Amino acid sequence: MVDKNLFPYDLAIVAILKNEGHYLKEWLDYHLAAGVDHFYLYDNDSTDNQAEVAKPYIEAGLVDYFYLPGKGMQMAAYNSAVKKFKFFCRYMAFIDGDEFIYPKSEQSIVEVVDEILSNDKKAPGLAIHWHCFGSHGQRQADYSRDVLERFTYRAPNDWAIPWPTQLIGGNPHVKTIANPRAINFISNSHSARYFENLYAINEQGQPVPTYFSKPVTAEKIVINHYHTKSREEYMIKTLRGSAANTKINKHDENQFNQYDRNDEFDDGILKYREARRKIYQPPSSYEERIFSALMAKLLPPNVGDVETFLTCRAVSPNKFFEEASLVAVLQSLDKMTLAEAQLLIRELPSILRLPYPVVKELRTELIRRLPQIMDDLHLKKIWREFVEVEYLLDLLKE
């Protein structure tokens, strides 16, 4: 496990948002109090005041804000964030603007995630179930009050919608918090594809290979999903469309009626928010902490693994630490896992452009090792990665 002191951020949220100006401040403030350090927000053709609401958080260094126009851009946003920022935050959460991560204690989100994932070294991802909240009979929007205060009735824990195929809607849906350095790619808004031999688990430690799982588990942590809000707000969302799908608009009258469940009173998240507000401290500067961690990791004898030293390279403030990181990567190849090899392969194009002598040594060593990695991928029938490594080997030999 990589030393948490190497990361500028312990937990960052990645989200693609459109016209969330009415809700963004509440959503940001809640998650900051819950222990989120940073946000990577992608603005998908907003026409309201969303960017204006985000501005003070951007100026405070809490939000990176990107404009990403076009239809069906959610996966592009998620994969872009993983590619660009995976070494800058220990965990990434991938959620929407109507979703609130709610630990069922006064712990921070990261404290709960750490407790669960620490029990399984092959699980870099936590799959968190939904609790879907209804309209509470409200027809008109009341933007003077918070979403969490207006909607306090939800569907039962095990509520699910059977669809015509084997797919399932409702609370069996999960959302993901994960070590982004273990993510191969993201192909849907609920779950990630990880490098070989890695997987996500639920709060009970059970593997979750897809975007849903049963039974619904929500004793330690859950995603409060305010899918409908009031009828007026839902109709506005219907006009907005989906960031995940370019062909259909799933937000229609039929889905409102399906998701407008108000069976159980649940205001636990309000109590959690109040408790966390009392102990919230703004994130402190991380430069000195990272410098100390780099000194501890990179001055001989080096102690760590390929993931650790690739992280060191990414956060290095100068050429000395960057070169020392690559030396440590070279010295760690003998104990490199297949997942770490896949991570290193992703970083090689940028590493090969660097001027340090160690880069030539890395190149030579990887030319020797990549055929064995290809054999492993071949045996496991991981053809996408096999072809990727094959192209890379040809590049190294040129």
C-alpha positions in Angstrom: 0.0 0.0 0.0 1.3 3.4 -1.0 2.1 5.8 1.9 -0.9 8.2 2.2 1.5 11.1 2.8 2.6 10.9 -0.8 -0.7 12.1 -2.1 -1.9 15.7 -2.3 -5.5 14.4 -1.7 -6.7 11.4 0.3 -10.1 11.3 -1.4 -11.3 13.1 -4.6 -14.7 13.0 -6.2 -15.0 12.9 -10.0 -18.3 14.1 -11.3 -19.8 15.3 -14.6 -22.5 17.9 -14.0 -25.0 19.9 -16.0 -27.1 22.7 -14.6 -26.6 21.8 -11.0 -26.3 25.4 -9.8 -29.2 25.1 -7.4 -27.6 22.1 -5.7 -23.8 22.4 -6.0 -23.0 24.3 -2.9 -24.9 21.9 -0.6 -23.3 18.9 -2.4 -19.7 20.3 -2.1 -20.1 21.5 1.5 -21.5 18.1 2.6 -18.7 16.1 1.0 -16.0 18.4 2.4 -17.4 17.9 5.9 -17.5 14.1 5.2 -13.8 14.1 4.5 -13.4 14.7 0.7 -10.2 16.7 0.0 -10.8 17.6 -3.7 -13.2 17.6 -6.6 -12.6 17.1 -10.3 -15.8 18.6 -11.9 -16.6 18.4 -15.6 -19.2 20.9 -16.8 -21.3 19.3 -19.6 -22.9 22.2 -21.4 -24.4 23.9 -18.4 -26.5 27.0 -19.1 -27.2 28.0 -15.4 -24.9 29.5 -12.7 -23.1 26.3 -11.9 -19.7 27.7 -12.8 -20.3 30.8 -10.7 -21.3 28.6 -7.7 -18.1 26.6 -8.1 -15.9 29.7 -8.4 -15.0 30.2 -4.7 -14.2 26.5 -4.3 -11.9 26.7 -7.4 -10.2 29.8 -6.0 -9.7 28.0 -2.7 -8.0 25.1 -4.5 -10.7 22.6 -3.7 -12.1 22.1 -7.2 -10.5 21.6 -10.6 -13.2 22.6 -13.1 -13.2 21.5 -16.7 -15.6 22.2 -19.6 -16.6 19.1 -21.5 -19.3 19.7 -24.1 -21.1 17.0 -26.1 -23.5 14.1 -25.5 -22.7 11.0 -23.6 -19.5 12.3 -22.1 -19.6 10.7 -18.7 -17.2 7.9 -19.4 -14.9 10.3 -21.2 -14.8 12.4 -18.0 -14.2 9.5 -15.7 -11.4 8.0 -17.8 -9.8 11.4 -18.3 -9.7 11.9 -14.6 -8.1 8.5 -13.9 -5.5 9.1 -16.6 -4.5 12.6 -15.5 -4.9 12.5 -11.7 -4.6 8.9 -10.5 -1.3 9.6 -8.7 -2.6 12.7 -7.0 -5.3 11.2 -4.9 -5.3 8.0 -2.9 -8.9 7.3 -3.7 -11.4 8.5 -6.3 -15.1 8.4 -5.9 -17.3 8.5 -9.1 -20.7 9.8 -8.3 -23.4 12.2 -9.6 -24.6 15.6 -8.3 -27.8 14.0 -6.9 -25.8 11.4 -4.9 -24.4 11.8 -1.4 -21.9 9.4 0.2 -23.2 8.6 3.7 -21.1 6.6 6.3 -23.4 5.2 9.0 -21.2 6.5 11.8 -19.4 9.8 12.5 -16.3 8.5 10.7 -15.1 10.2 7.5 -15.7 8.5 4.2 -12.0 7.5 3.9 -11.9 6.0 7.4 -14.8 3.6 6.4 -13.3 2.8 3.1 -9.9 2.0 4.7 -11.5 -0.3 7.2 -13.3 -2.3 4.6 -10.5 -2.5 1.9 -7.8 -3.3 4.4 -9.3 -6.8 4.8 -8.6 -7.7 1.2 -5.3 -6.8 -0.6 -6.8 -7.7 -4.0 -9.7 -5.3 -3.6 -8.8 -1.7 -4.6 -12.4 -0.7 -5.0 -15.5 -0.4 -2.8 -18.9 -0.9 -4.3 -21.5 1.2 -2.3 -25.2 0.5 -2.7 -27.9 3.1 -3.3 -30.7 4.2 -1.1 -33.2 5.8 -3.5 -35.2 8.7 -2.1 -38.6 9.8 -3.4 -40.4 13.2 -3.8 -42.2 13.0 -0.4 -45.2 14.2 -2.4 -43.6 17.5 -3.3 -44.7 18.8 -6.7 -43.0 22.2 -6.8 -39.3 22.9 -6.3 -38.2 24.8 -3.2 -34.7 25.9 -3.8 -34.6 27.8 -0.5 -34.1 24.6 1.4 -31.4 21.9 1.1 -32.1 18.7 -0.7 -31.2 16.6 2.4 -33.8 18.5 4.4 -36.6 18.3 1.8 -36.5 14.6 1.0 -36.3 12.2 4.0 -38.4 9.3 2.7 -36.9 6.5 0.7 -37.5 3.0 -0.8 -37.0 -0.1 1.4 -33.5 -1.4 1.6 -34.1 -4.4 -0.7 -36.2 -2.5 -3.3 -35.3 -3.4 -6.9 -36.8 -3.0 -10.3 -36.7 -6.0 -12.5 -36.1 -5.0 -16.1 -37.0 -7.0 -19.3 -33.5 -8.5 -19.4 -31.4 -9.8 -16.4 -30.5 -6.2 -15.6 -31.7 -4.8 -12.3 -32.6 -1.2 -11.3 -33.1 0.4 -7.9 -31.1 0.0 -4.7 -29.0 -3.0 -6.0 -27.1 -0.4 -8.1 -23.7 0.5 -6.7 -21.3 3.4 -7.1 -17.5 3.2 -6.8 -14.7 4.5 -4.6 -11.4 3.1 -5.7 -7.6 3.3 -5.9 -7.5 4.9 -9.3 -4.0 3.4 -10.0 -5.6 0.0 -10.1 -8.3 1.0 -12.6 -7.8 -0.3 -16.1 -10.7 1.7 -17.6 -14.3 2.7 -16.8 -17.1 1.6 -19.1 -20.2 2.5 -17.1 -21.1 5.0 -14.5 -21.4 2.5 -11.6 -18.3 0.3 -11.7 -14.7 0.2 -12.9 -12.7 -2.5 -14.7 -9.5 -3.2 -12.7 -6.1 -4.6 -13.7 -5.7 -8.3 -13.6 -6.5 -10.2 -10.4 -8.1 -7.1 -8.8 -11.8 -6.5 -8.0 -14.3 -4.4 -6.0 -16.0 -5.6 -2.9 -19.0 -4.5 -0.9 -19.0 -3.4 2.7 -19.2 -7.1 3.8 -16.1 -8.0 1.8 -17.9 -9.8 -1.0 -16.7 -9.4 -4.6 -18.9 -7.2 -6.8 -18.0 -7.8 -10.5 -20.6 -5.5 -12.1 -22.7 -2.4 -11.6 -25.2 -4.1 -9.2 -25.3 -6.8 -6.5 -27.8 -8.4 -4.2 -28.5 -8.4 -1.3 -28.3 -4.7 -0.7 -25.8 -3.9 2.0 -26.0 -0.5 3.8 -25.0 -0.9 7.4 -21.6 0.8 7.2 -21.9 3.2 4.2 -24.4 4.0 1.5 -25.1 6.4 -1.4 -28.2 8.5 -0.7 -29.6 9.0 -4.2 -32.0 11.8 -4.7 -33.1 10.7 -8.1 -36.5 12.3 -8.4 -36.6 15.3 -6.0 -39.9 17.1 -6.6 -42.0 16.5 -9.7 -41.0 19.9 -11.1 -37.3 19.2 -10.6 -37.6 15.8 -12.2 -39.3 17.3 -15.3 -36.4 19.7 -15.6 -34.0 16.8 -15.4 -36.0 15.1 -18.2 -35.3 18.0 -20.5 -31.6 18.0 -19.6 -30.9 14.4 -20.8 -28.3 11.9 -19.7 -24.5 12.3 -19.6 -24.0 8.6 -19.9 -26.2 7.8 -23.0 -26.4 9.6 -26.3 -29.4 7.6 -27.7 -32.1 7.6 -25.0 -33.4 9.8 -22.3 -34.2 7.5 -19.4 -35.7 10.3 -17.3 -39.3 10.0 -18.2 -42.7 9.9 -16.4 -42.6 6.2 -16.1 -39.3 6.2 -14.3 -40.4 9.0 -12.0 -43.3 6.8 -10.9 -41.0 3.8 -10.4 -38.4 5.8 -8.4 -40.8 7.9 -6.4 -40.7 5.6 -3.4 -41.5 7.1 0.0 -41.8 4.0 2.2 -39.4 4.6 5.0 -38.4 7.8 6.9 -34.7 8.3 7.0 -33.0 11.5 8.2 -29.7 9.9 9.3 -27.7 11.8 6.8 -28.8 15.1 8.5 -27.5 13.9 11.8 -24.2 12.8 10.2 -23.8 16.1 8.4 -24.3 18.0 11.7 -21.8 15.8 13.5 -19.2 16.2 10.8 -19.6 20.0 10.6 -18.5 20.3 14.1 -15.1 18.5 13.5 -14.5 19.7 9.9 -11.1 21.3 9.2 -10.2 22.7 5.8 -7.5 20.7 4.0 -4.0 21.9 4.9 -1.1 22.5 2.5 0.5 19.3 1.3 3.8 20.3 -0.2 5.9 19.9 3.0 4.2 16.6 3.8 4.9 15.2 0.4 8.5 16.4 0.5 9.1 14.5 3.8 7.5 11.4 2.4 9.6 11.5 -0.7 12.8 11.9 1.4 11.8 8.8 3.4 11.0 6.7 0.4 13.7 7.6 -2.0 16.8 8.0 0.1 18.6 4.6 0.3 17.6 2.0 1.2 14.5 2.3 -1.0 11.5 0.6 0.5 8.4 0.2 -1.6 6.9 -1.2 -4.8 6.3 -0.1 -8.4 3.0 1.6 -7.6 4.7 3.6 -4.8 7.6 4.7 -6.9 5.4 5.7 -9.9 3.5 7.8 -7.4 6.7 9.4 -6.2 7.6 10.2 -9.8 4.2 11.9 -10.4 4.3 14.1 -7.3 8.1 14.9 -7.4 8.7 18.6 -7.2 12.1 18.5 -9.0 14.3 16.4 -11.3 16.3 14.9 -8.4 13.2 13.2 -6.9 11.9 12.3 -10.4 15.1 10.5 -11.4 15.4 8.8 -8.0 11.8 7.6 -8.4 12.7 5.9 -11.7 15.8 4.3 -10.2 13.6 2.9 -7.5 11.1 1.6 -10.1 14.0 -0.2 -11.9 15.1 -1.8 -8.6 11.6 -3.0 -7.8 10.8 -4.8 -11.0 11.6 -8.2 -9.6 8.7 -8.1 -7.2 6.3 -6.3 -9.6 2.8 -7.8 -9.8 0.9 -8.2 -13.1 -1.4 -5.3 -12.1 1.6 -3.1 -11.4 3.1 -4.1 -14.7 -0.1 -2.9 -16.4 0.2 0.4 -14.5 3.8 0.8 -15.5 3.0 0.1 -19.2 0.4 2.9 -19.1 3.1 5.3 -17.9 5.9 4.2 -20.2 5.2 6.5 -23.1 5.8 9.6 -20.9 8.7 8.0 -19.0 10.6 7.1 -22.2 10.7 10.8 -23.2 12.7 11.7 -20.1 16.4 12.5 -20.4 17.7 10.5 -17.4 20.3 7.7 -17.9 18.0 5.3 -15.9 15.4 5.5 -18.6 17.7 3.7 -21.0 18.2 1.0 -18.3 14.5 0.7 -17.8 14.0 0.4 -21.5 16.5 -2.5 -21.8 15.1 -4.3 -18.8 11.5 -4.0 -20.0 12.4 -5.4 -23.5 13.6 -8.4 -21.6 10.6 -8.7 -19.3 7.6 -7.8 -21.5 7.5 -11.2 -23.4 6.9 -12.9 -20.1 4.1 -10.4 -19.3 2.6 -11.1 -22.7 2.7 -14.9 -22.0 0.8 -14.2 -18.7 -1.8 -12.2 -20.5 -2.0 -14.8 -23.3 -2.6 -17.6 -20.8 -5.3 -15.6 -19.1 -6.9 -14.6 -22.4 -6.6 -10.9 -21.7 -6.4 -9.9 -25.3 -7.0 -6.2 -25.0 -3.9 -5.8 -22.8 -2.0 -8.4 -24.8 -2.3 -6.2 -27.9 -1.4 -3.1 -26.0 1.8 -4.7 -24.6 2.7 -6.1 -28.1 2.5 -2.6 -29.6 4.6 -1.2 -26.7 7.3 -3.9 -27.1 7.6 -3.0 -30.8 8.0 0.7 -29.8 10.7 -0.2 -27.3 12.7 -2.1 -29.8 12.7 0.7 -32.4 
